[in-house]
Amino acid sequence: MTRWLVTGAGGMLGTDLVAALTSRGEPVTGMDRASLDVTDAAAVTDAIAGRRPDVVVNCAAWTAVDDAEASEEQALAVNAGGAANLAAGCAALGCRLVQLSTDYVFAGDAGRPYAEDDVPAPRTAYGRTKLAGERAALDRLPGSAYVVRTAWLYGAHGPSFVRTMIKLADERPTVDVVDDQHGQPTWTADVAAQIIALVHSAAVPGIYHATSSGQTTWFGLAREIFGLLGADPARVRPIPSSALPRPAPRPAYSVLGHRAWAATREPGVPPIGEWRTALHRAFPELVAAQRAAAAAG
Ligand SMILES: NC(=O)c1ccc[n+]([C@@H]2O[C@H](COP(=O)([O-])OP(=O)(O)OC[C@H]3O[C@@H](n4cnc5c(N)ncnc54)[C@H](OP(=O)(O)O)[C@@H]3O)[C@@H](O)[C@H]2O)c1
């Protein structure tokens, strides 16, 4: 039986991963920020030595993309320093590491899905710090680290574009949404399942892309959400990104390719399915979570 240690277990993905492992009856220790600060090298060593996991999944991250522009050093401490501490702990105790990463490692200007081995060229502080985290994991654990890149995440246990749209559909007559950024809306529960399958498949170490298949824009996603709510999708209006300047530029094209999954050993791990199907499956849980949060004030 594989023993798991999940860091950042209080976050959106970490919560769903711990829940998925628990429901499968797999032994898992979830450590949130209060119980393990990944920037504390000694605490990381103690946590791994004390629990002796077979695999560590690092869901801890500085995820405030805009704030990272003015605080790159602090973001780097978490996103790269944390990964390096965990990789060192895993190297010392012989366990595998799954390091979560992001589409922001790429420039976001491609005309076809990014392959796992395309050359990264981050354009934001967040992207640079996450790329440094990937390298910390892969360099220290060349034979036993997985980098799992994901993007456009939504889930029941954290803020996301999907939950924001559910809220705005209740509050506003119309919503303006950017129509010139392309990506793959991805459910945290699907990423959790993908991580579990990857580890159990004994796949070759390296980089994997855990995003939904297909692609849309934020505008396309918002219209789908309004449709699912029974609201008029025409209440969502398209705007260009230039109408919504932000400290960190958003990638115009974040679509990730899924070729590496084909190389996983028999019986193989298929990539996550189409984004619209996943959204439909997740939707009741997302609406319930958003309405509960609104009721709690
Ligand atoms: N959300 C997305 O759309 C998205 C897209 C691409 C990639 N990713 C990647 O996916 C992974 C999971 O993201 P998520 O959406 O679940 O993020 P999240 O909800 O922000 O969770 C990250 C967790 O890390 C914790 N954390 C921050 N600093 C820490 C530290 N020094 N030590 C330990 N824990 C710390 C946070 O705690 P506090 O809340 O207390 O700070 C939070 O609970 C991350 O690697 C992220 O970069 C996310």
Ligand as a Chemical Component Dictionary entry (heavy atoms), coordinates in Angstrom:
data_LIG
# 
_chem_comp.id                   LIG 
_chem_comp.type                 NON-POLYMER 
_chem_comp.pdbx_formal_charge   0 
_chem_comp.three_letter_code    LIG 
# 
loop_
_chem_comp_atom.comp_id 
_chem_comp_atom.atom_id 
_chem_comp_atom.alt_atom_id 
_chem_comp_atom.type_symbol 
_chem_comp_atom.charge 
_chem_comp_atom.model_Cartn_x 
_chem_comp_atom.model_Cartn_y 
_chem_comp_atom.model_Cartn_z 
_chem_comp_atom.pdbx_ordinal 
LIG N1  N1  N 0  -5.503 27.435 -9.142  1  
LIG C1  C1  C 0  -5.112 27.329 -10.413 2  
LIG O1  O1  O 0  -5.826 27.735 -11.360 3  
LIG C2  C2  C 0  -3.794 26.708 -10.746 4  
LIG C3  C3  C 0  -3.395 26.716 -12.088 5  
LIG C4  C4  C 0  -2.177 26.122 -12.409 6  
LIG C5  C5  C 0  -1.402 25.527 -11.447 7  
LIG N2  N2  N 1  -1.798 25.544 -10.157 8  
LIG C6  C6  C 0  -0.918 24.910 -9.176  9  
LIG O2  O2  O 0  -1.638 23.875 -8.531  10 
LIG C7  C7  C 0  -1.189 23.740 -7.179  11 
LIG C8  C8  C 0  -2.368 23.790 -6.230  12 
LIG O3  O3  O 0  -3.022 25.042 -6.408  13 
LIG P1  P1  P 0  -4.365 25.433 -5.655  14 
LIG O4  O4  O 0  -5.243 26.064 -6.660  15 
LIG O5  O5  O -1 -4.844 24.296 -4.817  16 
LIG O6  O6  O 0  -3.806 26.588 -4.725  17 
LIG P2  P2  P 0  -4.326 27.095 -3.310  18 
LIG O7  O7  O 0  -5.763 26.798 -3.118  19 
LIG O8  O8  O 0  -3.846 28.522 -3.216  20 
LIG O9  O9  O 0  -3.515 26.181 -2.303  21 
LIG C9  C9  C 0  -2.168 26.394 -2.029  22 
LIG C10 C10 C 0  -1.991 26.086 -0.571  23 
LIG O10 O10 O 0  -0.604 26.259 -0.250  24 
LIG C11 C11 C 0  -0.556 26.845 1.028   25 
LIG N3  N3  N 0  0.732  27.476 1.261   26 
LIG C12 C12 C 0  1.164  28.702 0.886   27 
LIG N4  N4  N 0  2.407  28.913 1.350   28 
LIG C13 C13 C 0  2.763  27.786 2.031   29 
LIG C14 C14 C 0  3.911  27.389 2.742   30 
LIG N5  N5  N 0  4.984  28.211 2.864   31 
LIG N6  N6  N 0  3.947  26.166 3.314   32 
LIG C15 C15 C 0  2.876  25.339 3.212   33 
LIG N7  N7  N 0  1.751  25.660 2.562   34 
LIG C16 C16 C 0  1.696  26.871 1.970   35 
LIG C17 C17 C 0  -1.692 27.829 1.034   36 
LIG O11 O11 O 0  -2.025 28.185 2.358   37 
LIG P3  P3  P 0  -2.642 29.646 2.670   38 
LIG O12 O12 O 0  -3.946 29.680 1.943   39 
LIG O13 O13 O 0  -2.749 29.652 4.138   40 
LIG O14 O14 O 0  -1.662 30.632 2.100   41 
LIG C18 C18 C 0  -2.789 27.030 0.339   42 
LIG O15 O15 O 0  -3.531 26.264 1.264   43 
LIG C19 C19 C 0  -0.146 24.845 -6.990  44 
LIG O16 O16 O 0  1.125  24.315 -7.216  45 
LIG C20 C20 C 0  -0.469 25.844 -8.075  46 
LIG O17 O17 O 0  0.684  26.595 -8.438  47 
LIG C21 C21 C 0  -2.975 26.116 -9.780  48 
# 
loop_
_chem_comp_bond.comp_id 
_chem_comp_bond.atom_id_1 
_chem_comp_bond.atom_id_2 
_chem_comp_bond.value_order 
_chem_comp_bond.pdbx_ordinal 
LIG N1  C1  SING 1  
LIG C1  O1  DOUB 2  
LIG C1  C2  SING 3  
LIG C2  C3  SING 4  
LIG C2  C21 DOUB 5  
LIG C3  C4  DOUB 6  
LIG C4  C5  SING 7  
LIG C5  N2  DOUB 8  
LIG N2  C6  SING 9  
LIG N2  C21 SING 10 
LIG C6  O2  SING 11 
LIG C6  C20 SING 12 
LIG O2  C7  SING 13 
LIG C7  C8  SING 14 
LIG C7  C19 SING 15 
LIG C8  O3  SING 16 
LIG O3  P1  SING 17 
LIG P1  O4  DOUB 18 
LIG P1  O5  SING 19 
LIG P1  O6  SING 20 
LIG O6  P2  SING 21 
LIG P2  O7  DOUB 22 
LIG P2  O8  SING 23 
LIG P2  O9  SING 24 
LIG O9  C9  SING 25 
LIG C9  C10 SING 26 
LIG C10 O10 SING 27 
LIG C10 C18 SING 28 
LIG O10 C11 SING 29 
LIG C11 N3  SING 30 
LIG C11 C17 SING 31 
LIG N3  C12 SING 32 
LIG N3  C16 SING 33 
LIG C12 N4  DOUB 34 
LIG N4  C13 SING 35 
LIG C13 C14 SING 36 
LIG C13 C16 DOUB 37 
LIG C14 N5  SING 38 
LIG C14 N6  DOUB 39 
LIG N6  C15 SING 40 
LIG C15 N7  DOUB 41 
LIG N7  C16 SING 42 
LIG C17 O11 SING 43 
LIG C17 C18 SING 44 
LIG O11 P3  SING 45 
LIG P3  O12 DOUB 46 
LIG P3  O13 SING 47 
LIG P3  O14 SING 48 
LIG C18 O15 SING 49 
LIG C19 O16 SING 50 
LIG C19 C20 SING 51 
LIG C20 O17 SING 52 
# 
